[in-house]
């Protein structure tokens, strides 16, 4: 593909880094997002998320002329959709953001365009997106279908993202990618697009298999984390240090137990397994159980905080971390945030000194509680009788342990054990 033009729909935690990397690889990229304030900031070269290396590359992409952001949909040879895919109460995908993107793209199509869904989705979501676009544009036809009237052809594919927040700029270029076209030609075209910036292996398959592959990857992680979290509950009941237990067990040459924590968060691991459960409840019992274990861990943490308060008669608790993982600002599906909200609501007489180095103000869910205050982590630790560690941010790792003397610790990450 020569001098490809790409419209990247959705400039969030996945969309913005990917669009910038593509632009810096020589692709003409327009980023499209509904958030006008974010679009204005991006066009000024200001990042809207915490991602190491992104700001430098964003400025480079803008200065090169290969990237710009807008709230207005444009025409391009390729559309890549990276919008949220929340789940419904029945754990099926909520299609509203995908359909909204489809409705914006449909009027721009002329024929011969490739439309790629990157958003993590249950099997057949790409098919539903394609059907929606073709419903809006009956003058067009999907590649691989009967076309007796010789209508202009549109190509569809699913290419799931598989990057780790905090390492996005590197992993976008170095992680293997799954390229799932609805047809061989769609796969070929999508491969050419991703080959512009991805130096790793591009793995061809069909769209449904590609959708299921991403869910499988994250469900594998969820099940293994659930094992570690379940061990932490058992070890606590038996008076065993779970961190020592796992370290000893991992000396076996074929054992690699992950680390427990306060739960599982983020838009991938905490969400994707439910899509498999929804697709086949009868045969996904292990995946369902793992989700239940991980979703239940925050309740255990809250009980530990209550026990600590009862033991010490404390009035102030330092809450260290709200993000769903270390060294990022992403609060999506964060067990740390959920814990902070629940204990602030339940324990109205306790002051919660919240420290999250990657945000500037309390999230909306916490602002409504008068007993929650955002402050510097060192001050929070100094003033509190109890220290609740929920996220192992680098700032907390560097904390002088002498500052913790005399404090009651609830350490969900094993940082001080």
DODRENTOR-95983 format. One record per residue: x, y, z of N, C-alpha, C in turn. Coordinates in pm, whole numbers, padded with zeros to 5 digits, always signed. Example, Ala and Ser with C-alpha at 12.3 -4.5 7.8 and 13.67 -1.06 7.14 Angstrom:
<atoms>
+01319-00569+00780+01230-00450+00780+01320-00330+00780+01285-00225+00708+01367-00106+00714+01290+00003+00787
</atoms>
This chain:
<atoms>
+00085-00118+00000+00000+00000+00000+00089+00124+00000+00070+00215-00093+00153+00334-00105+00084+00453-00041+00158+00522+00047+00106+00642+00114-00036+00621+00166-00056+00523+00251-00192+00495+00299-00246+00609+00384-00377+00627+00380-00443+00722+00469-00530+00642+00565-00521+00677+00692-00593+00605+00796-00670+00703+00883-00795+00672+00911-00874+00746+01010-00886+00657+01132-00829+00703+01243-00832+00626+01366-00946+00679+01453-01046+00595+01475-01167+00637+01545-01157+00597+01692-01139+00698+01778-01120+00674+01921-00976+00700+01960-00953+00804+02040-00817+00844+02078-00796+00828+02228-00824+00709+02277-00807+00681+02419-00677+00610+02447-00679+00520+02543-00558+00453+02589-00494+00366+02481-00572+00317+02389-00518+00238+02278-00509+00322+02151-00613+00397+02122-00621+00469+01995-00513+00573+01976-00489+00657+02078-00390+00763+02061-00249+00709+02042-00199+00620+02127-00064+00567+02102-00051+00498+01967-00152+00421+01927-00144+00350+01800-00144+00446+01682-00231+00545+01688-00237+00644+01580-00104+00719+01567-00043+00753+01680+00084+00826+01678+00196+00740+01622+00202+00615+01664+00305+00525+01612+00289+00505+01462+00166+00490+01415+00142+00475+01271+00189+00600+01197+00155+00717+01251+00194+00842+01185+00345+00856+01177+00414+00815+01283+00559+00825+01285+00627+00717+01201+00545+00627+01146+00597+00527+01053+00568+00565+00908+00519+00687+00888+00499+00737+00753+00357+00731+00702+00264+00689+00786+00124+00681+00746+00056+00816+00770-00031+00855+00680-00109+00977+00695-00231+00945+00781-00229+00990+00907-00329+00950+01005-00411+01069+01053-00543+01051+01053-00632+01146+01117-00697+01076+01236-00680+01134+01355-00743+01078+01472-00877+01144+01495-00981+01064+01514-01116+01116+01531-01168+01079+01670-01216+01179+01744-01268+01153+01877-01381+01250+01906-01475+01207+01991-01591+01291+02021-01561+01393+02130-01450+01376+02201-01414+01467+02311-01340+01588+02255-01411+01699+02241-01355+01819+02179-01235+01873+02256-01244+01872+02389-01133+01923+02471-01008+01840+02451-01023+01709+02446-00907+01622+02424-00847+01642+02286-00932+01660+02186-00884+01684+02050-00801+01811+02045-00848+01915+02110-00772+02041+02112-00638+02023+02181-00636+01951+02290-00509+01927+02362-00413+01845+02277-00466+01743+02213-00381+01657+02130-00318+01737+02016-00396+01823+01954-00343+01904+01843-00238+02005+01890-00237+02034+02020-00132+02119+02076-00010+02038+02118-00019+01907+02099+00091+01821+02138+00089+01782+02284-00028+01795+02348-00043+01760+02489-00108+01622+02501-00046+01535+02578-00102+01401+02595-00221+01406+02689-00315+01317+02668-00437+01311+02750-00437+01188+02839-00333+01106+02831-00319+00987+02915-00174+00978+02959-00149+00902+03065-00013+00878+03111+00042+00757+03037+00139+00779+02952+00202+00671+02875+00345+00714+02843+00445+00650+02903+00584+00690+02881+00621+00696+02733+00680+00806+02690+00725+00823+02552+00620+00877+02458+00495+00881+02500+00388+00923+02409+00396+01071+02374+00422+01156+02472+00425+01300+02446+00530+01336+02342+00647+01279+02355+00755+01307+02258+00714+01263+02118+00656+01143+02109+00617+01092+01977+00497+01167+01921+00407+01211+02008+00292+01289+01961+00340+01418+01895+00430+01489+01960+00482+01613+01903+00555+01587+01771+00627+01477+01766+00696+01441+01642+00597+01414+01530+00489+01343+01563+00388+01309+01462+00319+01434+01409+00288+01529+01498+00222+01652+01456+00315+01736+01370+00441+01748+01414+00538+01829+01339+00566+01772+01200+00556+01640+01187+00582+01578+01057+00468+01603+00958+00353+01643+01009+00236+01663+00923+00158+01535+00898+00203+01425+00956+00136+01296+00934+00020+01271+01028+00002+01358+01129-00105+01333+01225-00174+01462+01264-00305+01451+01275-00387+01559+01328-00513+01495+01388-00575+01566+01483-00695+01515+01548-00814+01603+01515-00932+01544+01513-01053+01618+01479-01174+01550+01543-01281+01625+01557-01407+01567+01602-01498+01532+01485-01454+01565+01365-01534+01543+01245-01478+01426+01165-01565+01333+01130-01521+01217+01055-01471+01258+00917-01367+01189+00868-01308+01219+00739-01309+01093+00653-01278+01111+00525-01263+00996+00439-01120+00946+00444-01103+00815+00444-00970+00754+00444-00978+00620+00374-00860+00570+00335-00857+00437+00274-00885+00328+00376-00841+00354+00500-00860+00257+00608-00917+00327+00730-01015+00264+00792-01070+00311+00920-01036+00207+01026-00980+00254+01136-00951+00165+01249-01032+00214+01368-01116+00127+01420-01208+00163+01529-01152+00109+01661-01127+00201+01754-01077+00163+01887-01158+00237+01992-01282+00195+02007-01373+00259+02101-01403+00163+02216-01457+00212+02328-01487+00123+02441-01590+00016+02404-01576-00100+02468-01674-00208+02453-01714-00257+02592-01794-00180+02665-01838-00224+02797-01933-00342+02785-01953-00411+02897-02048-00521+02892-02179-00482+02959-02286-00547+02918-02419-00522+02972-02438-00600+03100-02556-00585+03161-02585-00659+03284-02582-00810+03263-02605-00853+03139-02602-00996+03108-02465-01039+03056-02365-00949+03070-02225-00976+03033-02205-00993+02883-02296-00941+02804-02276-00935+02660-02218-00797+02627-02166-00781+02506-02105-00653+02470-02212-00547+02447-02185-00428+02493-02270-00312+02464-02218-00251+02335-02296-00257+02229-02251-00217+02096-02264-00069+02068-02308+00011+02166-02344+00150+02135-02227+00231+02080-02107+00211+02132-01993+00290+02083-01948+00243+01945-01951+00113+01923-01916+00060+01791-02016+00106+01687-02145+00098+01721-02248+00142+01626-02239+00292+01601-02204+00369+01702-02188+00513+01683-02075+00541+01585-01965+00467+01599-01854+00483+01505-01896+00442+01365-01971+00332+01354-02018+00285+01224-02107+00390+01157-02193+00453+01236-02282+00554+01181-02206+00677+01132-02093+00707+01197-02013+00822+01153-01933+00790+01028-01890+00666+01017-01808+00624+00902-01892+00604+00777-02008+00545+00792-02089+00502+00677-02107+00609+00569-02140+00734+00605-02162+00834+00499-02036+00869+00419-01919+00837+00475-01793+00875+00410-01748+00774+00306-01805+00656+00308-01755+00547+00225-01786+00566+00077-01688+00533-00007-01703+00542-00152-01690+00405-00219-01634+00309-00144-01603+00178-00199-01454+00156-00198-01411+00033-00174-01271-00009-00170-01202+00027-00039-01277+00071+00063-01216+00100+00192-01207-00025+00279-01111-00023+00369-01094-00128+00469-01138-00073+00604-01221-00147+00677-01265-00106+00810-01221-00212+00910-01138-00172+01005-01080-00263+01103-01137-00231+01240-01185-00333+01308-01226-00318+01448-01112-00366+01537-01060-00275+01620-00956-00312+01716-01014-00338+01854-01127-00281+01883-01187-00294+02015-01208-00440+02052-01171-00477+02172-01188-00615+02217-01336-00648+02223-01373-00759+02160-01515-00787+02139-01541-00938+02139-01664-00978+02172-01702-01119+02161-01704-01164+02015-01701-01295+01993-01711-01346+01857-01835-01293+01785-01819-01259+01660-01922-01210+01568-01951-01060+01582-01875-00990+01666-01896-00845+01678-01858-00772+01550-01748-00814+01488-01707-00752+01362-01815-00771+01256-01875-00888+01255-01984-00917+01162-02102-00823+01187-02135-00802+01314-02246-00711+01348-02215-00568+01305-02089-00527+01325-02048-00393+01283-02062-00378+01132-02016-00479+01058-02025-00475+00913-02170-00468+00867-02254-00548+00932-02397-00547+00896-02459-00411+00921-02417-00346+01028-02471-00213+01060-02432-00113+00952-02306-00116+00910-02259-00023+00807-02330-00048+00675-02345-00174+00639-02410-00206+00512-02560-00179+00516-02617-00186+00636-02759-00148+00651-02776+00001+00624-02677+00079+00669-02681+00224+00646-02645+00260+00503-02568+00172+00439-02524+00197+00301-02557+00077+00212-02684+00059+00176-02723-00056+00094-02666-00052-00047-02605+00061-00084-02542+00071-00216-02404+00006-00218-02358-00042-00102-02228-00106-00090-02245-00253-00056-02137-00330-00070-02142-00472-00040-02010-00514+00025-02018-00611+00116-01898-00662+00180-01825-00758+00088-01692-00752+00093-01612-00847+00015-01648-00990+00053-01657-01076-00047-01686-01216-00022-01833-01252-00033-01919-01155-00052-02062-01182-00067-02102-01168-00214-02217-01225-00248-02265-01215-00387-02282-01068-00424-02242-01036-00545-02248-00897-00589-02290-00889-00736-02413-00938-00767-02457-00940-00906-02473-00801-00967-02496-00700-00882-02515-00564-00932-02384-00487-00940-02274-00556-00908-02142-00494-00917-02132-00367-00832-02182-00376-00708-02174-00262-00615-02030-00242-00566-01997-00122-00524-01864-00099-00465-01845-00189-00342-01723-00239-00325-01693-00338-00222-01623-00273-00102-01661-00318+00018-01597-00275+00142-01536-00397+00209-01420-00379+00275-01347-00489+00338-01349-00470+00490-01367-00582+00562-01378-00576+00708-01278-00672+00773-01223-00631+00888-01127-00715+00959-01132-00684+01108-01081-00778+01186-01064-00757+01330-00916-00780+01363-00854-00678+01422-00713-00686+01459-00700-00640+01604-00714-00729+01699-00718-00690+01840-00586-00633+01889-00595-00530+01972-00473-00476+02034-00426-00574+02140-00297-00573+02168-00243-00660+02273-00120-00594+02335-00140-00472+02387-00030-00399+02447-00053-00383+02597+00056-00359+02668+00051-00337+02811+00058-00188+02839-00043-00130+02904-00034+00012+02939+00094+00039+03018+00162+00146+02982+00291+00177+03040+00407+00137+02951+00378+00044+02856+00481+00002+02761+00428+00003+02618+00325+00085+02597+00254+00084+02469+00344+00120+02352+00426+00223+02367+00503+00273+02255+00603+00170+02205+00651+00087+02295+00742-00021+02255+00665-00141+02201+00562-00183+02273+00494-00307+02238+00411-00295+02111+00367-00174+02076+00297-00157+01948+00385-00200+01832+00513-00181+01848+00607-00212+01740+00662-00354+01749+00665-00411+01870+00738-00537+01889+00650-00658+01918+00523-00639+01954+00436-00752+01981+00377-00808+01851+00369-00941+01843+00300-01004+01730+00155-00956+01726+00100-00946+01607-00039-00902+01591-00119-01007+01516-00244-01022+01558-00338-01112+01491-00418-01030+01391-00421-01075+01267-00490-01005+01159-00604-01092+01109-00726-01057+01146-00841-01142+01113-00936-01078+01014-00914-01101+00888-01004-01049+00787-01125-01138+00766-01234-01077+00722-01351-01159+00688-01327-01239+00562-01233-01192+00481-01193-01264+00359-01041-01258+00349-00985-01336+00258-00840-01336+00239-00792-01198+00193-00870-01133+00109-00830-01001+00061-00831-00899+00175-00931-00909+00264-00936-00819+00378-00816-00842+00470-00781-00967+00489-00664-00999+00570-00537-00943+00507-00526-00956+00377-00410-00905+00305-00398-00753+00320-00509-00684+00306-00508-00538+00317-00476-00492+00459-00537-00559+00557-00510-00523+00697-00365-00552+00732-00311-00660+00681-00171-00693+00706-00080-00582+00654-00111-00530+00537-00030-00423+00480-00033-00298+00567-00148-00269+00627-00159-00152+00715-00075-00170+00840-00088-00284+00906-00015-00305+01032+00134-00326+01009+00170-00371+00890+00312-00387+00858+00384-00254+00847+00310-00143+00836+00374-00012+00827+00445+00026+00956+00400-00031+01069+00461+00008+01197+00499-00110+01287+00442-00227+01264+00468-00342+01350+00582-00425+01292+00688-00441+01371+00805-00516+01326+00800-00663+01365+00695-00703+01433+00682-00841+01478+00603-00922+01375+00569-01045+01414+00498-01134+01321+00352-01093+01312+00300-01092+01191+00159-01063+01165+00091-01194+01131-00002-01235+01217-00057-01370+01213-00195-01369+01148-00208-01425+01027-00336-01420+00955-00436-01523+01007-00562-01482+01015-00670-01572+01050-00799-01505+01005-00914-01557+01050-01041-01490+01018-01086-01403+01135-01187-01322+01114-01227-01224+01214-01280-01287+01342-01357-01395+01331-01415-01457+01450-01306-01521+01536-01211-01586+01474-01100-01646+01549-01016-01537+01614-00996-01427+01544-00920-01316+01600-00989-01259+01724-01121-01246+01716-01197-01196+01832-01180-01290+01951-01193-01421+01926-01183-01518+02033-01042-01528+02088-00941-01507+02004-00802-01515+02049-00772-01412+02156-00819-01288+02136-00794-01185+02236-00864-01218+02367-00985-01267+02361-01056-01305+02482-00985-01419+02553-00930-01511+02475-00858-01625+02531-00733-01581+02604-00659-01488+02545-00537-01438+02607-00566-01377+02744-00669-01293+02751-00699-01226+02876-00765-01318+02977-00841-01415+02929-00901-01512+03022-00794-01602+03082-00693-01635+03006-00579-01712+03059-00515-01638+03175-00492-01508+03156-00433-01427+03262-00527-01421+03383-00655-01404+03358-00751-01391+03467-00756-01518+03551-00757-01632+03487-00761-01759+03559-00637-01777+03646-00521-01741+03592-00397-01756+03668-00387-01656+03783-00437-01535+03763-00441-01438+03873-00538-01486+03981-00649-01544+03939-00747-01595+04035-00686-01703+04124-00601-01786+04067-00533-01889+04147-00448-01824+04255-00373-01719+04217-00290-01648+04314-00376-01579+04420-00486-01517+04377-00574-01450+04473-00640-01549+04568-00677-01664+04516-00737-01766+04602-00634-01818+04702-00511-01836+04657-00404-01877+04748-00388-01776+04861-00400-01647+04828-00381-01544+04931-00488-01554+05039-00610-01591+05001-00717-01608+05099-00690-01729+05188-00649-01839+05126-00619-01962+05201-00501-01939+05294-00396-01876+05242-00277-01851+05323-00309-01763+05443-00394-01664+05424-00432-01575+05534-00504-01653+05644-00591-01742+05605-00664-01822+05704-00571-01915+05781-00463-01957+05716-00370-02051+05778-00252-01982+05845-00249-01849+05841-00139-01777+05902-00009-01789+05825-00018-01806+05693+00100-01821+05608+00123-01693+05529+00249-01654+05513+00283-01541+05429+00274-01585+05283+00173-01537+05211+00149-01584+05075+00262-01549+04981+00331-01438+05005+00440-01395+04917+00557-01492+04928+00585-01535+05053+00690-01635+05073+00649-01768+05013+00523-01804+05032+00470-01930+04979+00488-01937+04827+00449-01830+04758+00458-01829+04611+00603-01830+04566+00688-01755+04636+00829-01753+04601+00891-01893+04612+00856-01964+04717+00908-02100+04734+00855-02193+04626+00724-02186+04601+00664-02274+04500+00719-02248+04362+00751-02122+04333+00802-02087+04200+00945-02133+04176+01010-02188+04278+01142-02247+04256+01132-02381+04184+01010-02437+04178+00990-02558+04098+01008-02520+03951+01078-02600+03872+01109-02561+03734+00989-02548+03642+00876-02604+03682+00759-02596+03594+00642-02523+03662+00672-02441+03760+00569-02365+03831+00601-02216+03820+00501-02137+03782+00518-01993+03772+00388-01925+03817+00368-01920+03948+00247-01860+04003+00259-01708+03997+00153-01642+03956+00152-01497+03950+00135-01438+04090+00137-01307+04099+00126-01240+04228-00019-01200+04256-00065-01221+04379-00200-01175+04415-00207-01025+04428-00327-00974+04440-00347-00830+04454-00484-00801+04510-00530-00677+04499-00661-00641+04554-00778-00678+04464-00749-00735+04350-00851-00770+04251-00789-00758+04113-00873-00756+04012-00825-00743+03874-00900-00628+03808-00825-00540+03741-00888-00424+03679-00847-00406+03535-00884-00290+03482-00855-00260+03343-00968-00303+03253-00965-00249+03131-01075-00277+03040-01062-00412+02971-00952-00482+02992-00932-00610+02924-00956-00730+03015-00863-00755+03106-00869-00877+03186-00994-00882+03273-01039-00767+03322-01157-00766+03408-01288-00775+03331-01281-00762+03199-01403-00757+03117-01411-00875+03021-01303-00903+02950-01307-00998+02839-01356-01138+02875-01317-01194+02992-01367-01328+03024-01519-01337+03027-01585-01226+03066-01731-01229+03069-01789-01247+02929-01719-01200+02826-01767-01219+02690-01769-01366+02652-01668-01442+02700-01667-01585+02674-01779-01654+02753-01795-01614+02878-01902-01671+02960-02038-01646+02896-02056-01525+02844-02183-01492+02779-02205-01575+02653-02097-01600+02579-02108-01673+02453-02139-01821+02475-02087-01879+02587-02109-02022+02612-02106-02048+02763-02215-02014+02834-02217-02029+02980-02195-02173+03027-02246-02268+02951-02240-02408+02993-02097-02460+03001-02011-02416+02912-01876-02472+02903-01766-02378+02953-01804-02271+03021-01704-02174+03067-01702-02164+03219-01719-02278+03286-01731-02278+03432-01603-02231+03501-01487-02275+03453-01360-02234+03514-01338-02084+03497-01367-02034+03378-01351-01891+03351-01445-01810+03439-01568-01859+03454-01666-01790+03538-01621-01788+03685-01570-01902+03732-01524-01910+03870-01407-01815+03895-01315-01808+03800-01201-01717+03813-01247-01573+03825-01345-01535+03743-01399-01399+03750-01461-01374+03888-01531-01474+03942-01595-01459+04072-01490-01441+04182-01383-01519+04175-01274-01507+04274-01212-01368+04268-01180-01322+04149-01113-01193+04136-01205-01076+04169-01332-01089+04134-01428-00983+04168-01456-00979+04318-01434-01091+04385-01460-01096+04529-01343-01050+04615-01225-01038+04556-01107-01001+04637-01119-00862+04701-01175-00761+04632-01190-00631+04698-01268-00637+04830-01369-00723+04839-01447-00735+04962-01359-00785+05075-01268-00876+05044-01175-00928+05144-01082-00817+05192-01036-00733+05100-00948-00622+05136-01021-00525+05229-01145-00495+05197-01224-00404+05280-01239-00458+05422-01261-00588+05433-01272-00649+05566-01141-00636+05643-01027-00647+05573-00897-00631+05637-00879-00489+05690-00929-00392+05615-00921-00253+05659-01007-00233+05784-01126-00289+05783-01214-00278+05898-01152-00341+06022-01088-00457+06004-01022-00524+06115-00908-00437+06170-00834-00375+06079-00722-00290+06120-00773-00169+06199-00883-00112+06155-00941+00003+06226-00988-00039+06365-01049-00156+06374-01098-00205+06503-00982-00231+06600-00871-00282+06547-00755-00313+06630-00685-00188+06681-00683-00084+06600-00603+00035+06632-00685+00155+06677-00817+00145+06659-00905+00260+06686-00861+00382+06604-00817+00356+06481-00765+00462+06394-00877+00549+06341-00840+00673+06307-00936+00766+06248-00897+00808+06107-00773+00774+06066-00723+00814+05934-00654+00696+05865-00690+00674+05740-00632+00567+05660-00571+00627+05533-00445+00598+05510-00380+00638+05384-00410+00533+05279-00471+00573+05169-00504+00482+05059-00406+00510+04946-00315+00416+04921-00210+00437+04823-00244+00369+04691-00287+00450+04594-00313+00401+04459-00460+00385+04427-00499+00433+04308-00636+00415+04257-00638+00351+04120-00527+00356+04046-00523+00301+03910-00534+00149+03913-00563+00089+03799-00581-00056+03799-00448-00131+03795-00337-00061+03764-00204-00122+03770-00101-00012+03793+00022-00053+03812+00127+00041+03851+00165+00138+03740+00191+00262+03782+00257+00365+03700+00176+00410+03578+00045+00404+03589-00044+00458+03485-00156+00535+03555-00235+00608+03475-00347+00684+03532-00481+00622+03498-00483+00501+03446-00605+00437+03398-00685+00380+03515-00805+00433+03536-00891+00390+03646-01002+00295+03602-01001+00255+03477-01110+00172+03426-01115+00037+03497-01232+00003+03547-01255-00125+03616-01153-00148+03726-01106-00042+03790-01000-00054+03889-01052-00106+04022-01000-00220+04071-01043-00266+04203-00999-00171+04313-00886-00102+04292-00839-00006+04392-00939+00107+04409-00988+00159+04298-01088+00266+04305-01217+00215+04369-01259+00096+04331-01381+00040+04389-01369+00023+04540-01252-00022+04584-01229-00039+04728-01235+00096+04798-01167+00196+04740-01166+00329+04800-01306+00386+04813-01388+00369+04709-01525+00420+04710-01608+00347+04816-01596+00215+04820-01678+00136+04912-01643+00165+05057-01514+00177+05090-01481+00200+05231-01513+00344+05272-01500+00439+05179-01537+00577+05210-01687+00586+05239-01765+00506+05166-01910+00507+05184-01951+00436+05314-01885+00323+05341-01922+00244+05458-01873+00304+05589-01754+00366+05587-01690+00414+05710-01688+00566+05710-01801+00626+05734-01815+00771+05723-01734+00846+05829-01704+00780+05941-01632+00848+06049-01480+00841+06032-01434+00771+05930-01290+00756+05905-01248+00851+05794-01136+00917+05810-01082+01005+05706-00989+00924+05617-01015+00929+05485-00933+00855+05390-00844+00952+05313-00714+00938+05332-00615+01023+05270-00566+00951+05145-00618+00991+05032-00597+00918+04907-00475+00973+04833-00387+00883+04792-00267+00921+04717-00264+00844+04585-00273+00917+04476-00261+00859+04342-00175+00956+04260-00044+00926+04247+00049+01021+04184+00018+01056+04039-00065+00976+03973-00086+00995+03829-00213+01071+03795-00283+01126+03895-00401+01208+03869-00392+01337+03948-00465+01439+03904-00459+01571+03966-00578+01601+04055-00684+01523+04043-00801+01544+04127-00872+01412+04151-00949+01406+04256-01022+01284+04286-01118+01251+04173-01131+01123+04139-01232+01086+04039-01372+01117+04091-01464+01132+04000-01601+01174+04033-01664+01087+04140-01638+00958+04135-01701+00865+04229-01657+00889+04374-01538+00948+04392-01489+00974+04527-01517+01116+04574-01538+01207+04480-01557+01348+04516-01677+01371+04607-01776+01285+04597-01898+01307+04673-01883+01275+04821-01770+01216+04860-01750+01179+05000-01662+01282+05070-01714+01342+05175-01639+01443+05249-01520+01383+05323-01523+01253+05347-01415+01189+05422-01303+01137+05332-01302+01175+05204-01195+01135+05111-01126+01260+05059-00993+01260+05066-00915+01376+05024-00791+01329+04948-00765+01391+04834-00647+01358+04756-00529+01440+04806-00416+01372+04831-00299+01443+04879-00171+01370+04841-00060+01433+04867+00071+01373+04842+00086+01247+04926+00147+01144+04867+00154+01016+04936+00237+01022+05063+00344+01102+05062+00428+01111+05181+00352+01174+05297+00272+01276+05266+00191+01341+05369+00084+01245+05420+00022+01172+05328-00083+01078+05366-00029+00972+05461+00087+00916+05428+00148+00814+05513+00184+00872+05649+00236+00993+05650+00278+01056+05774+00161+01081+05868+00046+01118+05811-00068+01157+05895-00159+01042+05935-00153+00931+05863-00247+00821+05886-00194+00720+05988-00286+00653+06056-00248+00544+06146-00242+00411+06072-00320+00401+05964-00325+00279+05883-00285+00314+05741-00202+00229+05679-00161+00249+05541-00212+00131+05458-00298+00162+05363-00355+00061+05273-00289+00075+05137-00208-00023+05100-00140-00021+04971-00222-00101+04870-00269-00033+04765-00352-00099+04663-00282-00111+04528-00187-00021+04500-00116-00022+04371+00033+00000+04400+00118-00079+04338+00261-00068+04363+00328+00030+04266+00284+00155+04270+00347+00261+04191+00493+00277+04232+00575+00326+04140+00717+00343+04167+00741+00436+04286+00655+00535+04303+00670+00626+04416+00656+00553+04549+00565+00458+04554+00544+00384+04677+00657+00285+04702+00712+00231+04595+00827+00141+04609+00947+00213+04668+00958+00341+04635+01072+00421+04682+01050+00480+04821+00935+00455+04880+00902+00512+05009+00997+00460+05118+01050+00548+05198+01138+00511+05308+01058+00429+05409+01099+00304+05430+01024+00215+05517+01021+00264+05661+01115+00351+05695+01114+00406+05830+00988+00488+05854+00930+00541+05744+00807+00620+05755+00688+00534+05795+00704+00401+05782+00594+00310+05810+00597+00257+05953+00702+00287+06024+00714+00236+06161+00599+00288+06247+00538+00197+06322+00426+00233+06407+00293+00237+06336+00294+00216+06205+00169+00217+06127+00114+00074+06115-00015+00062+06108-00078-00066+06076-00086-00076+05924-00027-00181+05867-00018-00194+05722-00117-00298+05669-00187-00260+05562-00267-00354+05484-00208-00352+05345-00120-00445+05319-00040-00446+05196-00094-00551+05101-00167-00510+04998-00228-00605+04904-00135-00647+04790-00016-00585+04783+00077-00613+04674+00207-00679+04720+00222-00702+04850+00342-00767+04901+00466-00678+04894+00447-00550+04888+00561-00459+04874+00643-00451+05001+00577-00466+05116+00647-00451+05243+00647-00579+05325+00612-00691+05262+00610-00818+05334+00745-00887+05326
</atoms>
